[in-house]
Amino acid sequence: MLPPRVVLGTAYYPEYLPRESSDRIDTDLDLMAAAGITAIRVGESVWSTWEPRDGVFDLEWIRPVLDGAQDREIDVVLGTPTYAVPPWLQRAHPEIAAERRTDDRVPWGIRQEIDYGQPAFRFHAERVVRRIVSRYRDHPAVIGYQVDNEPGVLLAHNESAFQEFVARLRIAYGDVETLNEAWGLTYWSHRLSDWSELWRPDGNSTPSYDLAWRRFQAERTTEFIGRQAELVRELRRPGQFVTTCLAYDRPAVADVPLTSRLDVAAGNIYVQVQDGLERPARPSRLEPGWIGRSVAELMLAADRCYGSRGEPFLVTETNATAIGGSHQNHPPYDGQLRQLAWAMVARGARMVEYWHWHSIHHGAETFWCGILGHGLEPGRVYDEIASVGAELADAGSAVAGLRPDVDVAVLWSTEADWALQFQPPLADAAGAPDKASYRSIVEAFYAGVLDAGLRPGVVPVERLEAAMDCPAVVVAGLYVASDAVLDRLADYARGGGHLIVGPRTGYADLEARPRTEVAPPRLREASGVHYLEFENLVDELPVSGLAGKAMRWAETLIVDDADVVAWYNHPGGGRRPIVTTKRCGTGRVTYVGTVPDPLLAASIHGESRLWAPSVTALSAVNPAGERLWFVHNWSGTAVSVDPPLVLRPIEPGPVALRSIELGPIESGPIELGAWDVRVLKEGQ
């Protein structure tokens, strides 16, 4: 369904231009073609343009864009506009407004203010989708559809949503006595005698309730997007794909079930550029969130996109220049856009699409800037993206559909993230609950893999078997887990794998109830260690035996039959183990009872394989079976590195990649400039 190359794209909104600039479609498309941009995303944000009044449609406004794109061999991803409802629909059906709290409607004036489950919204959404897709499914430029945009932005507390939640609980548990037992509702006199007594989620304090509520909200998002995808499939031309644009941090999104309803996974990857991309990483001024704050978080975001379906994916939005609000003006340094594009391709991206083409002159995202600034003239950003377009064209199919090599698979659990948002184990600098606890734990271990010079990957726990062929698996922060998952992890180690277990893993069952067995539950025998106590660390504590420090959390490990690898001196006195290891069958289990700092997270993996402190070297295999290496220098200082294997330039055609010298590299150093990247083929 996708072109046999990596697509370089941009979101394009000529309808947003001021009237005096509205005649520049041909100019824009000519500039795109000259820059090697081969796809545009259009139409997903303007329902009121497609349908200015109830039942009155204007479907022709986009035709000049589609025709012009076809003339220049630019593909089009056509959006459905259901995330931004028109004023006439809001006024006619005020009940479609979502409630973030019971009886507290989201005020109109933003976007995504609606409750998916409202019949009036569903009717009008399906009607406009049918009209748009039916009108343009046969247009030669349209290669696929993006349904909606960044779904799952809120947890709808509307009456109908709550009643649906109760109905699903009745199906799942059968009767209130079963629910009372499963959720422990004897506590604080919460036992129910009838389903009508279940309280609203607004004031809930029960962890099991919260996890069930989050699952329900994610199911609603999956059902809404899945229904749109089915509708488009009924109407589309053969060969066209269906996806949506995921923001993976949305509160009502579970990416694995949602992307299973699509043809290809697609997500947003935004990153803190400038010194935020420097390696070794420096502390970020940003809190954990939708902006990746380091190279490790960039790679983790891309690996999550790949992991959703275990296959190549689309990047539907990424930095062109400064992103965020009017106070966040940090455009990338020279070379960084090129680095980012190739980093995403290295992790399996089939499309890299910038948000967006021209900076917007109206509305909330005025200073979320595009490839062209408000003056609409090409400049430094345009020129660098044009260089990316030229390189991707030269590389052709050699870099499309890559399967990243993985030395260490890092498990990801959306449900564990939800559970640890509700009961965070970590405190922030002010001592308040850190709702990003799960991310902080997993990101520390993921970054350690990268810092050790190894090749990480992300496998969602729903696709656990995909990790079982990897040499090593990291499972950290997996607070909510089934017996079957924990037993499979132990079997993996017994069968020859290296299982690296981090804090809080397996502590609670699928109802978010702490297990009644000694921790680490179901992994004690395999790991040769257990603990009865745990504590927050106010200060970072140096460890002995390995480099680095223990941060934020410590489990008081008691050794059964494991070997102690690292220990620390407890502030209350005595030396305590913090990293242990044990042979398990033909494999090994390493237990890490803390959140490791960067040095400790890397040293867990033994001797460093880094080519240089500022350099990452990741590889992937293309459909032709060729292994490609992507060597980045994440620094403003040039560096020379000696690769531990024979690499040679990719030569997809008469012109090699612009960053590569012609001729094989049999031995000797690879020269990398400031903020540079090289793409090389592994020699035979």
C-alpha positions in Angstrom: 0.0 0.0 0.0 3.0 2.3 0.5 5.4 3.5 -2.1 8.6 1.5 -2.4 10.7 4.2 -0.8 10.8 6.3 2.3 8.2 9.1 1.9 9.2 12.6 2.9 6.1 14.5 3.6 4.5 17.5 5.2 1.1 18.6 6.5 -0.3 21.2 4.1 -3.1 23.6 5.0 -3.6 26.2 2.2 -7.0 26.9 3.7 -5.3 28.5 6.7 -3.5 31.1 4.6 -4.6 34.8 4.8 -6.7 35.8 1.8 -3.9 37.8 0.2 -1.8 34.6 0.1 -4.5 32.1 -0.8 -3.4 31.8 -4.5 0.0 30.2 -3.8 -0.9 26.5 -4.1 1.1 26.1 -7.2 4.0 27.9 -5.7 3.9 25.8 -2.6 3.7 22.5 -4.5 6.6 23.6 -6.8 8.7 24.3 -3.7 7.8 20.9 -2.2 8.6 19.0 -5.4 12.0 20.8 -5.6 12.7 19.8 -2.0 12.0 16.1 -2.7 8.8 16.2 -0.6 6.7 13.3 -2.0 3.6 13.4 0.1 1.2 15.8 1.8 -1.4 15.3 4.5 -4.5 17.4 4.0 -8.0 18.2 5.2 -8.1 16.6 8.7 -8.7 19.8 10.7 -11.5 21.7 8.9 -14.9 20.0 9.2 -16.5 23.4 9.0 -14.9 23.9 5.6 -16.0 20.5 4.3 -19.5 21.1 5.7 -20.1 24.8 6.5 -23.8 24.1 7.4 -25.7 21.0 8.5 -26.0 18.8 5.4 -24.5 21.5 3.1 -21.1 20.2 1.7 -18.3 21.9 -0.1 -16.1 19.1 -1.3 -14.4 20.9 -4.2 -12.2 23.3 -2.2 -9.4 20.7 -1.9 -9.4 19.6 -5.6 -6.8 22.2 -6.8 -4.4 20.8 -4.1 -5.0 17.2 -5.2 -4.7 18.0 -8.9 -1.6 20.0 -8.4 -0.1 17.3 -6.3 -0.8 14.7 -9.0 0.8 16.9 -11.6 4.0 16.9 -9.5 3.9 13.2 -8.5 3.2 14.2 -4.9 1.1 11.6 -3.0 -1.8 12.7 -0.8 -2.9 11.3 2.6 -6.5 12.6 2.9 -7.7 13.3 6.5 -11.1 12.9 8.0 -12.0 16.0 10.1 -13.8 14.4 13.0 -11.5 15.8 15.7 -12.5 19.4 15.1 -16.3 19.8 15.1 -18.0 22.8 13.4 -19.9 25.4 15.4 -23.2 24.6 13.9 -23.0 21.0 15.3 -21.9 22.3 18.7 -25.0 24.6 18.8 -27.5 22.1 17.4 -26.3 19.3 19.8 -24.7 20.7 22.9 -24.9 17.2 24.5 -21.9 16.1 22.4 -19.6 18.1 24.6 -17.3 15.9 26.7 -17.3 16.2 30.4 -13.8 16.0 32.0 -15.7 15.8 35.3 -19.3 14.8 35.9 -21.6 17.7 34.7 -18.6 19.8 33.8 -18.6 20.2 30.1 -15.5 21.1 28.2 -16.1 24.6 26.9 -16.1 25.1 23.1 -13.2 26.9 21.5 -10.4 24.4 21.4 -10.7 21.0 19.6 -11.5 17.5 20.5 -14.1 18.7 23.0 -16.5 15.9 22.1 -17.6 12.6 23.6 -17.2 9.9 21.0 -20.2 8.0 22.2 -22.8 10.6 21.6 -25.2 9.4 18.8 -25.5 12.9 17.2 -21.8 13.1 16.9 -21.5 9.6 15.5 -24.2 10.3 12.9 -22.7 13.5 11.6 -19.1 12.2 11.8 -19.9 9.2 9.7 -21.9 11.3 7.2 -19.0 13.7 6.5 -16.5 10.8 6.3 -18.6 9.1 3.7 -19.0 12.2 1.6 -15.2 13.0 1.6 -14.0 9.5 0.9 -16.6 8.8 -1.7 -15.7 12.1 -3.5 -12.0 11.5 -3.7 -11.3 7.8 -3.4 -10.7 7.6 -7.1 -8.4 10.6 -7.3 -5.0 9.2 -8.4 -3.0 11.3 -5.9 -4.7 9.8 -2.9 -2.7 6.9 -1.5 -4.3 6.6 1.9 -6.4 8.1 4.7 -5.8 9.4 8.2 -8.9 9.0 10.2 -9.4 11.6 12.9 -6.2 13.0 14.6 -4.5 12.4 17.9 -7.5 10.6 19.5 -7.9 9.8 23.2 -7.2 13.3 24.5 -9.5 13.1 27.5 -11.5 10.8 29.7 -15.2 11.5 29.1 -17.3 11.5 32.3 -20.6 12.0 30.5 -23.6 10.2 31.8 -23.8 7.9 28.8 -20.1 7.0 29.1 -20.5 6.1 32.8 -23.6 4.0 32.2 -21.7 2.2 29.4 -18.8 1.6 31.9 -21.2 0.1 34.4 -22.7 -2.2 31.7 -19.3 -3.5 30.8 -18.4 -4.2 34.4 -21.6 -6.2 34.7 -20.6 -8.3 31.8 -17.0 -8.7 33.0 -17.8 -9.5 36.7 -21.3 -10.9 36.6 -22.5 -9.6 40.0 -21.5 -7.0 42.6 -20.2 -9.6 45.0 -17.5 -10.7 42.5 -16.7 -7.0 41.9 -16.5 -6.4 45.6 -13.9 -9.1 46.0 -11.9 -8.2 42.9 -11.6 -4.6 43.8 -11.3 -5.0 47.6 -14.4 -2.9 48.3 -14.6 -3.9 52.0 -12.0 -1.2 52.4 -13.5 2.1 53.6 -17.0 0.6 53.5 -17.2 0.7 49.7 -18.9 -2.7 49.3 -21.8 -2.6 46.8 -25.2 -4.2 47.2 -26.4 -3.1 43.8 -24.8 -1.9 40.6 -26.6 1.4 40.9 -24.4 2.2 44.0 -21.2 2.4 42.0 -19.8 5.9 42.5 -18.6 8.2 39.8 -14.9 8.3 38.9 -14.5 11.9 39.9 -13.7 11.2 43.5 -12.5 7.6 43.2 -9.7 6.4 45.4 -9.7 2.7 44.5 -6.8 1.6 42.3 -8.7 -1.3 40.7 -11.6 1.1 39.7 -9.2 3.5 38.2 -7.4 0.9 36.1 -10.8 -0.5 34.9 -11.9 3.1 34.0 -8.7 3.7 32.0 -9.1 0.4 30.1 -12.7 1.4 29.3 -11.8 4.8 28.0 -9.1 3.3 25.8 -11.5 0.7 24.5 -13.9 3.6 23.5 -11.1 5.3 21.6 -10.2 2.1 19.8 -13.8 1.4 18.9 -14.3 4.9 17.6 -11.1 4.8 15.4 -11.8 1.2 14.4 -15.3 2.1 13.2 -14.0 5.0 11.1 -11.3 2.7 9.6 -14.0 0.1 8.7 -16.1 2.8 7.1 -13.2 4.1 5.0 -12.3 0.5 4.0 -15.9 0.0 2.7 -15.4 3.1 0.4 -11.8 3.3 -0.5 -10.1 2.3 -3.7 -8.0 -0.9 -3.6 -4.5 -0.3 -2.6 -5.2 2.7 -0.3 -4.2 2.5 3.4 -5.9 3.6 6.5 -4.2 5.0 9.6 -4.5 7.6 12.3 -2.0 10.0 13.9 -1.3 8.8 17.4 0.0 10.9 20.2 1.2 8.1 22.4 0.9 10.0 25.7 -2.9 10.6 25.3 -4.7 9.3 28.4 -7.3 7.3 26.6 -5.0 5.4 24.1 -3.9 1.8 24.2 -1.7 1.7 21.0 -1.6 -2.1 20.4 -5.3 -2.7 20.2 -5.9 0.6 18.4 -3.3 0.1 15.7 -4.6 -3.5 15.2 -7.7 -1.8 13.6 -5.5 0.1 11.1 -3.3 -0.9 8.1 -0.2 0.8 9.5 0.8 2.4 12.7 1.5 6.1 12.7 2.6 8.5 15.4 4.0 11.9 16.3 7.7 12.2 17.3 8.6 15.6 18.6 11.9 16.2 20.3 13.8 18.9 22.1 16.5 20.0 19.6 19.5 22.2 20.0 21.4 21.0 23.1 18.6 18.5 23.9 20.1 16.2 21.3 23.6 16.4 22.7 25.3 13.2 23.9 26.1 12.4 26.6 22.7 13.7 27.5 22.5 16.7 29.8 19.7 17.3 32.3 16.6 18.7 30.5 14.6 21.7 31.7 11.4 20.0 30.4 9.2 17.7 32.4 8.5 14.3 30.9 5.8 14.6 28.3 5.1 14.7 24.6 8.5 16.3 23.7 11.4 13.8 23.8 14.1 15.3 25.9 17.1 13.4 24.6 18.4 11.1 21.9 17.3 8.1 24.0 13.7 9.5 24.2 13.7 10.1 20.5 14.7 6.5 19.8 12.3 5.2 22.4 9.4 7.1 20.8 10.3 5.7 17.4 10.7 2.2 18.8 7.2 2.4 20.4 5.8 3.2 17.0 7.5 0.2 15.5 6.5 -1.9 18.5 2.8 -1.2 18.2 2.4 -3.7 15.3 6.0 -5.0 15.2 6.5 -3.6 11.7 7.5 -0.4 9.9 5.4 2.7 10.7 4.7 6.2 9.6 5.8 9.4 11.3 2.8 11.7 10.8 4.2 14.7 12.6 7.7 15.8 13.6 9.6 19.0 14.2 10.2 21.3 11.2 11.5 24.1 13.4 10.4 25.6 16.8 7.5 23.6 18.3 5.0 24.3 21.1 3.9 27.6 22.4 4.9 31.2 21.7 7.5 30.9 24.5 9.2 27.8 23.1 11.3 29.2 20.2 14.1 26.7 19.8 14.8 25.9 16.1 17.2 23.1 15.4 20.9 23.6 14.8 22.3 23.0 11.3 22.3 19.3 10.6 19.8 18.3 13.3 16.8 17.9 11.0 18.9 15.6 8.8 20.0 13.6 11.9 16.4 13.2 13.1 15.1 12.1 9.7 17.7 9.4 9.4 17.2 8.3 13.0 13.5 7.7 12.4 14.3 5.8 9.2 16.8 3.7 11.1 14.0 2.6 13.5 11.7 1.6 10.6 9.9 4.8 9.6 8.4 4.5 6.1 7.3 8.1 6.1 8.8 11.2 7.8 6.2 14.0 7.7 6.8 17.5 9.0 4.2 19.5 10.9 3.8 21.5 8.9 4.5 23.3 5.6 3.9 27.0 6.4 3.7 28.7 9.7 0.1 29.5 10.6 -1.1 33.1 10.7 -4.1 32.5 12.9 -5.1 30.5 15.9 -3.6 28.6 18.8 -0.6 27.2 16.9 0.6 30.5 15.4 4.2 29.9 16.7 4.4 26.2 16.2 6.4 26.9 13.1 6.6 25.2 9.8 9.1 24.6 7.0 8.3 28.1 5.7 8.0 30.9 8.2 5.2 33.4 8.3 6.9 35.3 5.5 6.4 32.2 3.3 9.9 32.3 1.8 12.2 29.2 1.8 15.2 29.5 4.1 17.6 27.5 6.2 15.1 24.9 7.3 13.7 24.4 3.8 17.2 23.9 2.5 18.1 21.3 5.0 14.9 19.4 4.4 15.6 19.5 0.7 19.0 17.9 1.4 17.1 15.1 3.3 14.8 14.7 0.3 17.7 14.4 -2.1 19.4 11.7 0.1 16.2 9.7 0.5 15.7 9.8 -3.3 19.2 8.6 -3.9 18.8 5.8 -1.3 15.5 4.6 -2.8 14.1 1.3 -1.7 17.4 0.4 0.1 16.2 2.2 3.2 12.5 1.5 3.0 10.8 -1.0 5.3 13.7 -1.6 7.6 13.6 -4.1 10.5 15.8 -2.7 13.3 18.3 -5.0 14.9 17.7 -5.5 18.6 20.2 -6.6 21.2 18.0 -5.8 24.2 14.2 -5.7 24.1 12.6 -3.3 26.6 9.1 -4.2 27.5 6.4 -1.5 27.6 3.1 -1.8 29.4 0.5 0.9 28.9 -1.5 -0.6 31.8 1.4 -0.4 34.1 1.8 3.2 33.1 -1.8 3.9 34.0 -1.5 2.1 37.3 1.6 4.0 38.3 0.0 7.3 37.3 -2.7 6.6 39.9 -0.3 5.4 42.6 3.2 6.7 41.7 6.1 5.0 43.4 8.4 8.0 42.8 8.3 11.5 44.1 9.3 14.6 42.2 11.8 17.2 43.4 9.2 18.8 45.6 8.2 15.6 47.2 4.9 15.3 45.3 3.7 12.2 43.5 5.5 11.8 40.1 2.8 10.7 37.6 5.6 10.1 35.1 7.1 7.3 37.4 6.6 4.5 34.9 8.2 6.5 32.0 11.1 7.6 34.3 11.8 4.0 35.2 11.6 2.5 31.7 13.4 5.4 30.1 16.3 5.0 32.5 16.8 1.4 31.5 16.2 2.1 27.8 18.8 4.9 27.8 21.2 2.5 29.5 21.0 0.1 26.6 21.9 2.9 24.2 24.6 4.3 26.4 26.2 0.8 26.5 26.6 0.9 22.8 23.9 -1.8 22.3 20.9 -1.7 20.0 17.6 -1.3 21.9 14.0 -2.1 20.8 10.6 -1.8 22.4 8.1 -4.6 22.6 4.7 -4.0 24.1 3.7 -6.6 26.7 0.7 -7.6 24.5 3.3 -8.8 22.0 5.6 -10.5 24.5 6.6 -13.4 22.3 8.2 -10.9 19.9 10.9 -10.3 22.5 11.6 -14.0 23.2 14.2 -14.3 20.5 16.2 -11.3 21.7 19.5 -12.0 23.5 18.3 -9.8 26.5 15.0 -8.5 27.7 14.5 -5.6 30.2 11.3 -5.6 32.2 11.2 -2.7 34.6 8.2 -0.9 36.2 5.9 -3.7 35.1 3.7 -3.1 38.2 0.6 -4.6 36.7 1.2 -8.1 35.2 -0.5 -11.4 34.7 0.9 -14.6 36.2 1.3 -15.9 32.6 3.5 -13.0 31.6 5.8 -13.3 34.7 6.0 -17.1 34.2 6.9 -16.6 30.5 9.7 -14.2 31.5 11.1 -16.8 33.9 10.9 -19.4 31.2 12.7 -17.1 28.8 15.7 -16.9 31.2 15.7 -20.7 31.8 15.8 -21.2 28.0 18.9 -19.2 27.6 17.9 -15.5 27.6 19.2 -12.7 29.8 16.3 -11.3 31.8 17.0 -7.9 33.4 14.4 -7.1 36.0 13.8 -3.6 37.3 11.9 -2.2 40.3 8.2 -2.7 40.9 8.0 -5.5 38.3 5.1 -8.0 39.0 4.2 -6.4 42.3 0.5 -6.2 41.4 -1.9 -8.4 39.5 -4.2 -7.4 36.6 -6.6 -5.7 39.1 -3.7 -3.5 40.4 -3.8 -5.4 43.7 -0.4 -6.1 45.3 0.2 -9.8 45.2 0.2 -11.8 48.5 3.5 -13.4 47.8 7.0 -12.3 48.5 8.4 -9.9 45.9 9.5 -10.1 43.2 6.3 -12.2 42.7 6.8 -15.3 40.6 10.3 -14.3 39.8 11.9 -15.0 43.2 13.2 -18.4 42.4 14.5 -17.4 39.0 16.2 -14.3 40.3 17.6 -15.7 43.5 16.6 -12.6 45.5 13.6 -11.2 47.3 12.6 -8.1 49.3 10.2 -7.3 52.0 10.8 -3.5 52.2 11.3 -0.7 49.7 11.9 3.1 50.1 12.3 6.3 48.2 15.8 7.7 48.1 16.0 11.4 48.8 19.6 11.6 47.5 21.4 9.8 44.8 23.6 7.1 46.4 26.9 5.9 44.8 27.2 2.2 44.3 30.2 -0.1 44.5 30.9 -3.0 42.1 29.6 -1.1 39.1 29.8 2.5 38.0 27.0 4.9 38.8 24.4 5.7 41.4 21.1 4.5 42.7 18.3 7.1 42.3 14.9 7.8 43.7 14.0 4.2 44.8 15.5 1.2 46.5 14.2 -2.2 47.2 15.9 -3.8 50.3 17.2 -6.9 48.5 17.7 -10.1 50.4 19.9 -12.6 48.6 18.8 -16.2 48.4 21.2 -17.7 45.9 22.2 -14.9 43.6 25.6 -13.2 43.2 25.8 -9.6 44.3 27.1 -7.4 41.5 26.6 -3.9 43.1 25.8 -2.5 46.5 25.4 0.8 48.2 25.9 2.1 51.7 22.5 2.9 53.3 22.2 6.2 55.0 20.9 4.3 58.1 24.0 2.2 58.2 25.1 -1.1 56.6 25.9 -2.2 53.0 22.9 -3.3 50.9 22.9 -5.1 47.6 21.2 -3.3 44.7 22.2 -5.3 41.6 22.3 -9.1 41.6 22.6 -11.8 39.0 22.0 -15.5 38.9 22.3 -18.3 36.4 18.9 -19.6 35.6 18.7 -22.7 33.5 20.8 -21.9 30.5 20.2 -18.2 30.9 20.5 -15.5 33.5 18.4 -13.1 35.6 19.9 -9.8 36.6 17.9 -7.9 39.2 18.2 -4.1 39.6 16.4 -2.8 42.7 16.6 0.9 41.9 16.2 3.5 39.2 19.7 3.5 37.8 21.5 6.7 36.9 23.0 6.8 33.3 26.3 5.2 34.4 24.7 2.4 36.3 22.1 1.8 33.7 24.9 1.3 31.1 27.2 -0.7 33.3 24.6 -3.3 33.9 25.3 -4.5 30.3 29.1 -5.0 30.9 31.9 -3.4 28.9 30.8 -0.5 26.8 30.5 -1.0 23.0 30.2 2.7 22.3 32.1 3.9 19.3 32.5 7.3 20.9 30.6 9.1 23.7 28.7 11.3 21.3 28.1 8.6 18.7 25.2 6.1 18.3 25.6 3.3 15.8 22.3 1.4 15.2 21.6 -1.1 12.4 18.6 -2.5 10.6 18.0 -5.0 7.8 16.1 -4.1 4.6 13.8 -6.4 2.7 16.7 -7.4 0.4 18.5 -8.8 3.5 21.2 -6.0 3.6 22.3 -4.7 7.0 22.6 -0.9 7.1 24.3 1.1 9.9 23.2 4.5 10.9 26.1 6.3 12.6 25.2 9.6 14.3 27.4 12.2 15.9 25.1 13.9 18.4 27.5 16.8 19.1 28.6 20.2 17.8 32.2 18.9 17.6 33.4 16.7 14.8 34.6 13.2 15.7 36.5 10.4 14.0 35.5 6.8 14.9 36.9 3.4 14.1 34.0 0.9 13.4 34.5 -2.6 14.8 33.2 -4.1 11.5 33.6 -3.5 7.7 31.2 -0.9 6.4 30.8 0.5 2.9 28.6 3.2 1.4 25.1 2.5 0.2 25.1 2.7 -3.6 21.4 2.5 -4.6 22.1 3.9 -8.0 24.6 6.0 -9.9 24.7 8.5 -7.0 25.6 7.4 -3.5 24.2 9.1 -0.5 25.4 12.6 -0.3 27.0 12.0 3.1 29.0 9.1 1.8 32.3 9.0 -0.1 32.3 6.8 -3.2 34.2 3.5 -2.8 34.3 0.9 -0.1 35.5 1.5 3.4 37.6 -1.6 4.2 39.2 -0.2 7.3 40.1 3.1 9.0 38.2 5.8 10.7 34.8 7.2 9.8 34.8 11.0 9.9 31.7 12.6 11.3 31.1 16.4 11.3 29.2 18.4 13.8 25.6 17.1 14.1 26.3 14.6 11.3 25.0 11.2 10.3 26.4 8.5 8.0 24.4 5.6 6.5 26.6 2.6 5.6 26.1 -0.9 4.4 27.7 -3.8 6.3 30.4 -5.5 4.2 30.5 -9.1 3.4 
